[in-house]
Amino acid sequence: MVNFRYKDLPSEDHIRIMELLPGSKDDPLRCHLTSEPRQHTIHSYEAISYAWGSSKDLFSVVCCGENLSVTKNLANALLELRSQNPKTSRRLWIDAICINQRDSGEKNKQVKQLGWIFRNARQVIAWLGNDEDGIANDCFRILKNCNVYLGEQFDIYKNTRNIPTLQPPRHLILDAASSTKIRRLMSLSYFQRLWVLQEAAVAKDCQLLWGSHRMSLAELMELACFCDGRTDITRLIGDNEPTFRFWRIIFLCVYRTYDNTDSWRVNKPLIRFLDEKHRDQRGLFLDILQIGSSLFATDARDYIYAFLGNPLAHSPDGKLLLEPDYRKSVKEVYYDVALAFLNSRHESPFLLSFVQHSSADEVTGSDGPSWVPRWRKPQKNPTPGFTIGNIGLSFKAGGDMHDFQFQVYNGSGTAKLLSLQGLIFDHLTWVSRPLRSDNFALHPAQWDEGLRTSPKTYIEMLWDDVPNDLKERYDLTKAPANSPFDENFTYTLVTGYNNREAVSFKRHRKIVQAYLNALKHAGCPEDRRKSPCQTDNQACDASRYERETRNCTNRRLALTKLGRFALVPQFAKPGDACCVFLGMVTPFILRQAATRQYHHLMGEAYVQGIMQGELVAELDRGDIEKGLITLI
């Protein structure tokens, strides 16, 4: 049998639809493939969302009488779908079959249509894979039962924050075996795949299909959105809280930003409430790319292209931020999208906050300009790195965002230079070891093993790491009453709470005290005294401080020559410069390049006493001067 040969689509307004033909269990998979005008296909097909699987493990499908190879995981999906109605054909849209993957020109055009294709499908079927261990039904039942219980509480109190401390029924608290089943579900390759975010986001109805068992994606997102830091709620899902918290972020920062109102997002009470609450808030496309960078894509260019169906990828006049072009290299695509962000009034003040280097090569710029974000991250940790600067927060280190100006030009060789108005105001004199936010947790199970048996907490050890001579030099030993630490130290670790409204030091002291008391109560060693029971408000304060330390991930604590505490990028070191750029929301850490008039961008920083535009106010008074800073 000859290999399948694609015929060109008649126009950009055409798509291919696959008809899966009837057959019994042992019959070969057979299908027809037709090209049809998009508008004629609305609601007439089901779109399949799935993880491709290994390209080395292929399966043959007979397509229009010719041989078409697909991955085994896709073949398993087709076999399951056919078995549900073995005597009836089924109209499907599947990317690996309906797009000629060998034709870059066609891919460039069809990628722009993907949002439309999944939005106008009768339903989206999210194929999770075969249910090899026979646990799918149990997993789905557990999630649904938790949602019934939590939904009843939400219906009474109308907001998760108003729900009093819960004592859930014993049958809802997961035992080790059930927790393992949920972990198995959430570790499936489907939930690690980049493209599934947009495919599910635009769906009218998205059904998870694991083997022969189904559950709406709305059920999974509902439970994830209840995981907002409350320990009494997260007890329901055992040790799976970090994974569900990640999917809560995905719902709030990705799924809700799509503008399809006919959506599964209104099918459960909490996600409907959150969707409506945030509907008019215009977020950043940068945030969506940041979250996507934690997932897996075979082609690094897809970390941009996979979200071009999002409304935030379009300017107010409807123009696409970037045209997909698979003929360009990854480096070219990332540079092009950085330029597009610089030219966007909405995104430009935040672009450099998303530069979060993961290697020394990125810092020195040998792998491309140091100021261009790399959207493909090492797949070590599924949680996205949080940015200190973001839309809607109170930070304005560079003053009015309308003052932002830039110039991009070519340097020697292939260097791409970015020049900005700004000023260098300080230098680092000490940096800590890289921080781990899990070590600030109130639950010892999240700590490093050595910390669990230590007589000191992580925050105490970090304070001890600050050199005593620097504490004396900068008068850091005079801690406030009832606290062993300098206030600027504890305030910096939570980046000033990274909030829409500033938190006063008076309020901060209460939050820190609640956290320290809870931490002593949580510690396991016998010589760590127990603290008295906390009120609900104190427990909330303790959880808040714990939660806000998330920005410590992949960063270091630092002191500057002028005695300021700072939270700086993981590759920062003493001698690096602190600067602000006019119109950008946070300070940044720079390192002088070999060509001394240029600097490498290390990344954004939190610098205590600089975040509210204090330096720009001095500029306005003429006390200091700005200059042109060029990044390489």
C-alpha positions as CSV (number, residue, x, y, z in Angstrom):
1,M,0.0,0.0,0.0
2,V,1.4,3.4,-1.0
3,N,1.9,6.1,1.6
4,F,-0.8,8.8,1.9
5,R,-0.3,11.9,-0.1
6,Y,-1.9,15.2,0.9
7,K,-3.7,17.4,-1.6
8,D,-3.3,21.1,-1.2
9,L,-6.1,22.9,0.6
10,P,-8.1,25.1,-1.9
11,S,-7.7,28.1,0.3
12,E,-6.9,29.4,3.8
13,D,-10.6,29.2,4.6
14,H,-10.6,25.4,4.2
15,I,-9.8,22.7,6.8
16,R,-9.7,19.0,6.5
17,I,-12.2,16.8,8.4
18,M,-11.4,13.1,9.1
19,E,-14.3,10.6,9.0
20,L,-13.4,7.6,11.2
21,L,-15.1,4.6,9.5
22,P,-17.0,1.9,11.4
23,G,-15.3,-1.3,12.4
24,S,-15.1,-4.0,15.0
25,K,-12.3,-4.4,17.6
26,D,-9.8,-6.3,15.4
27,D,-10.4,-4.4,12.1
28,P,-7.8,-2.1,10.8
29,L,-8.4,1.6,11.4
30,R,-9.9,3.2,8.3
31,C,-10.8,6.8,7.6
32,H,-11.6,9.3,4.8
33,L,-10.1,12.8,4.7
34,T,-12.0,15.6,3.0
35,S,-11.3,19.4,2.7
36,E,-14.3,21.6,3.5
37,P,-15.0,25.3,3.9
38,R,-14.6,26.2,7.6
39,Q,-18.0,27.8,7.9
40,H,-19.7,24.6,6.6
41,T,-18.2,22.5,9.3
42,I,-19.4,24.3,12.4
43,H,-20.5,21.9,15.2
44,S,-20.4,19.0,12.8
45,Y,-17.2,17.4,14.2
46,E,-15.4,16.5,17.4
47,A,-11.9,17.8,18.0
48,I,-9.4,15.5,19.6
49,S,-6.9,17.0,22.1
50,Y,-4.1,14.5,23.0
51,A,-0.4,14.1,23.6
52,W,1.3,12.9,20.5
53,G,3.6,10.3,22.1
54,S,6.8,8.9,20.7
55,S,7.3,9.3,16.9
56,K,9.3,6.0,17.0
57,D,6.2,4.1,18.1
58,L,3.9,4.3,15.0
59,F,0.7,2.7,13.9
60,S,-0.8,2.4,10.5
61,V,-4.2,3.9,9.5
62,V,-5.7,3.3,6.1
63,C,-6.6,6.8,4.9
64,C,-8.5,7.0,1.6
65,G,-7.0,3.6,0.7
66,E,-3.4,4.7,1.4
67,N,-1.1,4.1,4.4
68,L,-0.9,7.0,7.0
69,S,1.3,6.5,10.0
70,V,0.2,7.9,13.4
71,T,1.6,7.6,16.9
72,K,0.4,4.7,19.0
73,N,-1.3,7.0,21.5
74,L,-3.4,8.5,18.8
75,A,-4.2,5.1,17.4
76,N,-5.4,4.0,20.9
77,A,-7.7,7.1,21.0
78,L,-9.1,6.2,17.6
79,L,-9.7,2.6,18.6
80,E,-11.5,3.7,21.8
81,L,-13.7,6.2,19.9
82,R,-14.6,3.6,17.3
83,S,-15.5,1.0,19.9
84,Q,-18.0,3.4,21.4
85,N,-20.1,3.3,18.2
86,P,-18.6,0.5,16.1
87,K,-21.3,0.7,13.4
88,T,-21.3,4.4,13.0
89,S,-18.8,6.7,11.3
90,R,-17.5,9.7,13.3
91,R,-16.4,13.2,12.0
92,L,-13.2,14.2,13.8
93,W,-10.6,16.9,13.6
94,I,-7.1,15.7,14.6
95,D,-4.0,17.9,14.0
96,A,-1.6,15.0,13.1
97,I,-4.0,13.9,10.3
98,C,-5.9,17.0,9.3
99,I,-2.7,19.2,8.8
100,N,0.1,18.2,6.5
101,Q,2.8,18.3,9.1
102,R,5.5,18.2,6.4
103,D,4.4,21.4,4.7
104,S,5.6,24.4,6.7
105,G,3.6,26.8,4.5
106,E,0.4,25.0,5.3
107,K,1.3,24.8,9.0
108,N,1.9,28.5,9.1
109,K,-1.7,29.1,7.9
110,Q,-3.4,26.4,9.8
111,V,-1.9,27.2,13.1
112,K,-3.7,30.6,13.0
113,Q,-7.0,28.6,12.6
114,L,-6.5,26.3,15.6
115,G,-8.4,28.5,18.0
116,W,-11.3,28.6,15.6
117,I,-11.3,24.9,15.0
118,F,-11.5,23.9,18.6
119,R,-13.9,26.7,19.5
120,N,-16.4,25.5,16.8
121,A,-16.1,21.8,17.5
122,R,-19.3,20.1,18.8
123,Q,-17.1,19.0,21.7
124,V,-13.4,18.6,22.5
125,I,-12.4,15.1,23.6
126,A,-9.2,15.2,25.7
127,W,-7.7,11.7,25.3
128,L,-5.6,10.9,28.4
129,G,-4.5,7.5,27.2
130,N,-5.5,3.9,28.0
131,D,-6.5,3.2,31.6
132,E,-3.7,0.6,32.1
133,D,-4.2,0.3,35.9
134,G,-8.0,0.3,35.9
135,I,-8.2,3.4,38.2
136,A,-9.9,6.0,36.0
137,N,-13.4,5.4,37.4
138,D,-12.1,5.7,41.0
139,C,-10.2,8.9,40.2
140,F,-13.1,10.6,38.6
141,R,-15.5,9.5,41.4
142,I,-13.1,10.9,44.1
143,L,-12.9,14.3,42.3
144,K,-16.6,14.6,41.8
145,N,-17.4,13.7,45.4
146,C,-15.0,16.4,46.6
147,N,-16.7,18.9,44.4
148,V,-20.1,18.0,45.6
149,Y,-19.0,18.6,49.2
150,L,-17.1,21.8,48.5
151,G,-19.8,23.1,46.2
152,E,-22.4,22.8,49.0
153,Q,-20.1,25.0,51.2
154,F,-19.5,27.5,48.4
155,D,-23.3,27.7,47.8
156,I,-23.8,28.6,51.4
157,Y,-20.9,31.1,51.9
158,K,-20.6,32.4,48.3
159,N,-16.8,32.8,48.6
160,T,-14.1,30.4,49.5
161,R,-12.6,33.0,52.0
162,N,-15.9,33.0,53.9
163,I,-16.1,29.3,54.3
164,P,-15.2,28.5,58.0
165,T,-12.6,25.9,58.8
166,L,-13.9,22.6,57.4
167,Q,-14.1,19.2,59.0
168,P,-14.8,17.1,55.9
169,P,-16.5,13.7,56.2
170,R,-14.0,10.9,56.8
171,H,-14.8,9.3,53.5
172,L,-13.7,12.3,51.6
173,I,-10.2,12.5,53.1
174,L,-7.8,10.6,50.8
175,D,-6.0,7.5,52.0
176,A,-2.5,6.8,50.6
177,A,-3.9,4.5,47.9
178,S,-6.4,7.1,46.7
179,S,-3.9,9.9,46.8
180,T,-1.6,7.7,44.6
181,K,-4.4,7.3,42.1
182,I,-4.9,11.0,41.8
183,R,-1.2,11.5,41.5
184,R,-1.2,9.0,38.6
185,L,-3.9,10.9,36.9
186,M,-2.2,14.3,37.2
187,S,1.1,12.8,36.0
188,L,-0.3,11.6,32.7
189,S,1.6,13.0,29.7
190,Y,-1.6,14.8,28.6
191,F,-1.3,17.3,31.5
192,Q,2.4,18.0,30.6
193,R,1.6,19.0,27.0
194,L,1.7,22.7,25.9
195,W,-0.9,22.6,23.1
196,V,-3.7,21.2,25.2
197,L,-4.1,24.6,27.1
198,Q,-5.6,26.4,24.1
199,E,-7.4,23.4,22.8
200,A,-9.3,23.0,26.1
201,A,-9.7,26.7,26.7
202,V,-11.8,27.5,23.7
203,A,-14.0,24.3,23.9
204,K,-17.7,24.5,24.4
205,D,-17.5,21.2,26.2
206,C,-14.3,19.4,27.0
207,Q,-14.5,15.8,28.1
208,L,-11.5,14.0,29.6
209,L,-11.5,10.4,28.3
210,W,-9.2,8.0,30.2
211,G,-9.7,4.6,28.7
212,S,-13.5,4.2,28.5
213,H,-14.3,6.6,31.4
214,R,-15.3,10.2,30.9
215,M,-15.3,13.3,33.1
216,S,-15.8,17.0,32.3
217,L,-12.6,19.1,32.5
218,A,-14.8,21.5,34.5
219,E,-14.7,19.0,37.4
220,L,-10.9,19.0,37.5
221,M,-10.7,22.7,37.3
222,E,-13.3,23.2,40.0
223,L,-11.3,21.2,42.5
224,A,-8.1,22.9,41.4
225,C,-9.6,26.3,42.0
226,F,-10.6,25.4,45.6
227,C,-6.8,24.9,46.2
228,D,-6.1,28.5,47.1
229,G,-3.8,27.8,50.1
230,R,-6.3,26.7,52.7
231,T,-4.9,23.6,54.4
232,D,-8.4,22.3,55.5
233,I,-9.4,22.2,51.8
234,T,-6.2,20.8,50.5
235,R,-6.4,17.9,53.0
236,L,-9.0,16.5,50.6
237,I,-6.4,15.8,47.9
238,G,-3.5,14.6,50.1
239,D,-0.1,15.4,48.8
240,N,-1.3,16.5,45.4
241,E,-1.7,20.1,46.3
242,P,1.2,21.6,44.3
243,T,-0.1,20.0,41.1
244,F,-3.7,21.3,41.7
245,R,-2.4,24.7,42.6
246,F,-0.5,24.8,39.3
247,W,-3.8,24.1,37.4
248,R,-5.6,26.8,39.5
249,I,-3.0,29.2,38.1
250,I,-3.7,27.9,34.6
251,F,-7.4,28.4,35.0
252,L,-7.0,32.0,36.3
253,C,-4.2,33.1,34.0
254,V,-4.9,31.2,30.8
255,Y,-8.3,29.6,30.5
256,R,-10.3,32.6,31.7
257,T,-8.6,34.9,29.3
258,Y,-10.3,33.4,26.3
259,D,-13.4,35.2,25.3
260,N,-15.7,32.2,24.4
261,T,-18.8,32.6,26.6
262,D,-20.3,29.3,25.4
263,S,-17.9,27.3,27.5
264,W,-17.4,24.5,30.1
265,R,-16.1,27.3,32.4
266,V,-19.7,28.1,33.4
267,N,-20.6,24.5,34.3
268,K,-19.4,24.5,38.0
269,P,-20.1,27.2,40.6
270,L,-16.6,28.2,41.6
271,I,-15.1,28.4,38.2
272,R,-18.2,30.3,36.9
273,F,-17.7,32.8,39.8
274,L,-14.0,33.3,39.0
275,D,-14.6,33.5,35.3
276,E,-17.2,36.2,35.8
277,K,-15.2,38.0,38.5
278,H,-12.2,38.4,36.3
279,R,-13.9,38.7,32.9
280,D,-13.2,42.5,32.4
281,Q,-9.5,42.3,33.6
282,R,-7.2,42.4,30.7
283,G,-4.1,40.4,31.6
284,L,-0.8,40.0,29.8
285,F,0.0,37.7,26.9
286,L,3.4,37.5,28.6
287,D,1.8,35.7,31.5
288,I,0.3,33.1,29.3
289,L,3.7,32.4,27.6
290,Q,5.3,32.2,31.1
291,I,2.8,29.5,32.2
292,G,3.2,27.6,29.0
293,S,7.0,27.5,29.4
294,S,6.4,25.0,32.2
295,L,4.9,22.5,29.8
296,F,6.3,20.3,27.0
297,A,6.3,21.0,23.3
298,T,8.5,19.2,20.7
299,D,9.1,22.4,18.7
300,A,10.3,25.3,20.8
301,R,8.6,27.8,18.5
302,D,5.3,26.4,19.6
303,Y,5.8,28.1,23.0
304,I,4.6,31.2,21.1
305,Y,2.5,29.7,18.3
306,A,0.4,27.5,20.7
307,F,-1.4,30.6,22.1
308,L,-2.0,32.7,19.0
309,G,-5.7,32.0,19.3
310,N,-5.9,33.9,22.6
311,P,-7.5,37.4,22.5
312,L,-4.4,38.8,24.2
313,A,-2.3,37.8,21.2
314,H,-4.2,40.5,19.2
315,S,-4.0,44.2,19.4
316,P,-7.2,46.2,20.0
317,D,-7.6,46.6,16.2
318,G,-7.4,42.8,15.8
319,K,-3.8,42.5,14.4
320,L,-2.0,39.4,15.4
321,L,1.1,40.0,17.6
322,L,3.2,37.7,15.5
323,E,2.7,35.8,12.3
324,P,3.6,32.1,12.7
325,D,6.6,31.1,10.5
326,Y,8.1,27.6,10.9
327,R,10.8,28.5,8.5
328,K,12.4,30.8,11.1
329,S,14.8,29.5,13.8
330,V,13.8,29.4,17.5
331,K,16.2,32.3,18.2
332,E,14.6,34.4,15.4
333,V,11.1,33.7,16.7
334,Y,11.9,34.6,20.3
335,Y,13.7,37.8,19.1
336,D,10.7,38.7,16.9
337,V,8.2,38.2,19.7
338,A,10.3,40.3,22.1
339,L,10.3,43.1,19.6
340,A,6.5,42.8,19.2
341,F,6.1,43.1,23.0
342,L,8.4,46.2,23.1
343,N,6.1,47.8,20.5
344,S,3.0,47.0,22.6
345,R,2.0,49.7,25.0
346,H,0.2,47.1,27.1
347,E,3.0,44.6,27.4
348,S,6.3,46.6,27.1
349,P,6.6,47.8,30.7
350,F,6.7,44.2,31.8
351,L,8.7,42.4,29.2
352,L,12.1,42.4,31.0
353,S,10.5,41.0,34.1
354,F,10.0,37.8,32.1
355,V,13.7,37.3,31.5
356,Q,14.4,34.5,33.9
357,H,17.7,32.9,32.9
358,S,18.2,29.2,33.5
359,S,21.8,28.9,32.4
360,A,25.1,30.9,32.4
361,D,25.0,30.9,28.5
362,E,21.7,32.8,28.6
363,V,23.2,35.4,31.1
364,T,26.3,36.1,28.9
365,G,24.2,36.3,25.8
366,S,26.1,33.7,23.9
367,D,22.8,32.0,23.3
368,G,21.1,35.1,22.1
369,P,20.5,38.6,23.6
370,S,20.4,38.5,27.4
371,W,17.3,40.7,27.3
372,V,15.2,38.3,25.2
373,P,13.0,35.9,27.2
374,R,13.6,32.2,26.5
375,W,10.2,30.6,26.5
376,R,11.4,27.0,26.5
377,K,12.5,26.1,30.0
378,P,14.2,23.0,31.4
379,Q,11.5,20.6,32.4
380,K,12.6,20.1,36.0
381,N,9.7,21.7,37.8
382,P,6.2,22.1,36.4
383,T,5.5,25.2,38.4
384,P,6.0,28.5,36.4
385,G,8.4,31.1,37.8
386,F,6.5,34.0,39.2
387,T,7.5,37.5,38.2
388,I,7.9,40.3,40.7
389,G,6.5,42.9,38.2
390,N,3.1,42.3,36.7
391,I,0.0,44.1,35.6
392,G,-2.3,45.5,38.3
393,L,0.3,45.4,41.1
394,S,1.4,48.4,43.1
395,F,5.1,48.5,41.9
396,K,6.2,51.5,39.8
397,A,10.0,51.6,40.3
398,G,10.6,53.2,36.9
399,G,7.8,55.8,37.3
400,D,5.0,56.4,34.8
401,M,4.8,53.6,32.3
402,H,4.1,56.1,29.5
403,D,7.8,57.3,29.9
404,F,9.0,53.9,28.5
405,Q,11.1,54.4,25.4
406,F,13.5,52.0,23.6
407,Q,15.8,51.6,20.7
408,V,16.8,48.3,19.2
409,Y,19.8,48.1,16.8
410,N,22.5,45.8,15.5
411,G,25.8,45.6,17.2
412,S,29.0,43.9,16.0
413,G,28.5,40.5,14.4
414,T,25.1,39.1,15.2
415,A,24.6,41.1,18.4
416,K,21.1,42.7,19.0
417,L,21.3,45.7,21.3
418,L,18.5,47.3,23.4
419,S,19.0,50.8,24.6
420,L,16.8,52.2,27.4
421,Q,16.7,55.4,29.5
422,G,17.5,54.6,33.1
423,L,20.0,54.9,36.0
424,I,22.3,52.6,38.0
425,F,21.7,53.4,41.6
426,D,23.5,50.7,43.6
427,H,25.6,47.5,43.5
428,L,25.3,44.1,45.2
429,T,27.7,43.4,48.1
430,W,26.4,40.1,49.3
431,V,24.1,37.3,48.0
432,S,22.8,34.2,49.7
433,R,22.7,30.7,48.3
434,P,19.8,30.1,45.9
435,L,16.5,30.1,47.8
436,R,13.9,27.3,47.9
437,S,10.4,28.6,48.5
438,D,9.3,25.1,49.7
439,N,11.6,25.5,52.8
440,F,9.4,28.4,53.9
441,A,6.3,26.1,53.9
442,L,4.3,25.5,57.1
443,H,4.3,21.8,56.4
444,P,7.7,20.1,57.1
445,A,7.0,17.4,54.5
446,Q,7.8,20.1,51.8
447,W,11.2,21.0,53.4
448,D,14.6,19.7,52.4
449,E,15.5,16.6,54.4
450,G,18.2,18.3,56.4
451,L,15.9,21.1,57.5
452,R,13.4,18.7,59.0
453,T,15.9,17.7,61.7
454,S,17.4,21.1,62.2
455,P,16.8,23.0,65.5
456,K,16.4,26.2,63.3
457,T,13.8,27.1,60.7
458,Y,14.8,28.1,57.2
459,I,14.1,31.8,57.8
460,E,16.3,31.7,60.9
461,M,19.1,30.0,59.0
462,L,18.8,32.6,56.2
463,W,19.1,35.4,58.7
464,D,22.2,33.8,60.2
465,D,23.7,33.6,56.7
466,V,23.8,37.4,56.5
467,P,27.3,38.4,57.5
468,N,27.5,39.9,60.9
469,D,29.8,42.7,59.8
470,L,27.2,43.8,57.3
471,K,24.5,43.6,59.9
472,E,26.6,45.9,62.1
473,R,27.5,48.2,59.2
474,Y,23.9,48.7,58.1
475,D,22.4,48.7,61.7
476,L,20.3,45.6,61.0
477,T,20.6,44.1,64.5
478,K,17.9,46.3,66.0
479,A,14.9,44.1,65.3
480,P,11.4,45.3,66.3
481,A,9.7,44.0,69.4
482,N,8.6,40.3,69.3
483,S,10.6,39.6,66.2
484,P,14.2,38.3,65.9
485,F,14.6,39.8,62.4
486,D,15.0,43.1,60.7
487,E,11.7,44.2,59.1
488,N,13.2,45.0,55.7
489,F,14.6,41.4,55.7
490,T,11.2,39.8,56.2
491,Y,9.4,42.3,54.0
492,T,11.9,41.6,51.1
493,L,11.3,37.8,51.3
494,V,7.7,38.4,50.3
495,T,8.5,41.1,47.8
496,G,6.4,43.6,49.7
497,Y,3.5,41.2,49.3
498,N,3.5,41.8,45.6
499,N,0.0,43.3,46.0
500,R,-2.3,45.8,44.4
501,E,-2.2,47.7,47.6
502,A,0.9,48.2,49.8
503,V,1.0,46.4,53.1
504,S,2.0,48.7,56.0
505,F,4.8,47.7,58.3
506,K,2.4,47.6,61.2
507,R,0.3,45.0,59.4
508,H,3.4,43.2,58.2
509,R,4.5,42.7,61.8
510,K,1.3,40.9,62.7
511,I,1.6,38.7,59.6
512,V,5.2,37.8,60.3
513,Q,4.4,37.0,63.9
514,A,1.6,34.7,63.0
515,Y,3.9,32.9,60.5
516,L,6.7,32.5,63.0
517,N,4.3,31.1,65.6
518,A,2.8,28.7,63.1
519,L,6.2,27.6,62.0
520,K,7.2,26.7,65.5
521,H,4.0,24.8,65.9
522,A,4.7,23.0,62.6
523,G,8.3,22.0,63.4
524,C,9.0,18.4,64.3
525,P,12.2,18.6,66.6
526,E,11.3,18.3,70.3
527,D,13.4,21.3,71.3
528,R,11.2,23.6,69.1
529,R,8.5,24.9,71.4
530,K,4.8,24.6,70.6
531,S,2.9,27.8,70.1
532,P,-0.7,28.2,71.3
533,C,-3.6,27.6,69.0
534,Q,-4.0,30.4,66.5
535,T,-7.2,32.1,65.6
536,D,-8.6,31.8,62.1
537,N,-7.3,35.3,61.3
538,Q,-3.8,34.4,62.5
539,A,-3.9,31.1,60.6
540,C,-4.8,33.1,57.4
541,D,-1.9,35.6,58.1
542,A,0.5,32.7,58.5
543,S,-0.6,31.1,55.3
544,R,-0.4,34.4,53.5
545,Y,3.3,34.9,54.4
546,E,4.0,31.4,53.4
547,R,2.3,31.8,50.1
548,E,4.0,35.2,49.3
549,T,7.4,33.6,49.6
550,R,6.8,31.9,46.3
551,N,8.8,34.7,44.6
552,C,11.9,33.3,46.3
553,T,12.0,30.4,43.9
554,N,15.2,30.6,41.7
555,R,16.3,33.8,43.4
556,R,18.8,34.9,46.0
557,L,18.5,37.3,48.9
558,A,21.0,40.1,48.6
559,L,22.4,43.2,50.3
560,T,23.5,46.3,48.4
561,K,26.4,48.6,49.1
562,L,23.9,51.2,50.4
563,G,22.4,48.7,52.8
564,R,19.2,47.8,51.0
565,F,17.8,44.2,51.1
566,A,17.0,42.8,47.7
567,L,15.6,39.7,46.1
568,V,17.7,39.1,43.0
569,P,18.1,36.5,40.1
570,Q,19.7,33.2,40.8
571,F,22.9,34.0,38.8
572,A,23.5,37.4,40.4
573,K,26.7,37.9,42.3
574,P,28.5,40.7,44.3
575,G,29.5,43.6,42.1
576,D,26.5,43.4,39.8
577,A,24.7,46.7,39.3
578,C,21.1,47.6,40.4
579,C,19.2,49.9,38.0
580,V,15.8,51.2,37.1
581,F,14.6,51.8,33.5
582,L,12.1,54.6,33.0
583,G,8.6,53.2,32.6
584,M,9.3,49.7,33.8
585,V,7.8,48.5,37.0
586,T,10.7,46.8,38.8
587,P,14.4,47.4,39.3
588,F,16.8,45.1,37.4
589,I,20.2,43.6,38.0
590,L,22.9,44.1,35.3
591,R,26.4,42.8,34.8
592,Q,28.9,44.8,32.8
593,A,29.9,43.1,29.5
594,A,33.4,42.6,28.2
595,T,32.6,45.6,25.9
596,R,32.3,47.9,28.9
597,Q,29.7,50.3,27.5
598,Y,27.2,47.4,27.4
599,H,25.5,45.3,30.1
600,H,24.0,41.8,30.3
601,L,20.6,41.7,31.8
602,M,20.5,39.3,34.8
603,G,16.8,39.8,35.5
604,E,14.3,41.7,37.6
605,A,14.7,42.3,41.3
606,Y,12.8,43.5,44.4
607,V,14.9,46.2,46.1
608,Q,13.4,47.5,49.4
609,G,12.8,51.2,49.3
610,I,12.9,51.5,45.5
611,M,9.7,49.9,44.3
612,Q,7.3,52.9,44.5
613,G,9.3,55.2,42.2
614,E,11.4,56.8,44.9
615,L,14.4,57.2,42.5
616,V,12.3,58.7,39.7
617,A,11.0,61.3,42.2
618,E,14.7,62.3,42.8
619,L,15.1,62.5,39.0
620,D,12.2,64.9,38.8
621,R,13.9,67.1,41.5
622,G,17.2,67.0,39.6
623,D,19.0,65.3,42.5
624,I,20.3,62.5,40.2
625,E,20.6,62.1,36.4
626,K,19.4,59.4,34.1
627,G,21.4,58.0,31.1
628,L,21.2,55.6,28.3
629,I,21.8,52.0,29.3
630,T,22.5,49.5,26.5
631,L,21.8,45.7,27.0
632,I,23.5,43.1,24.9
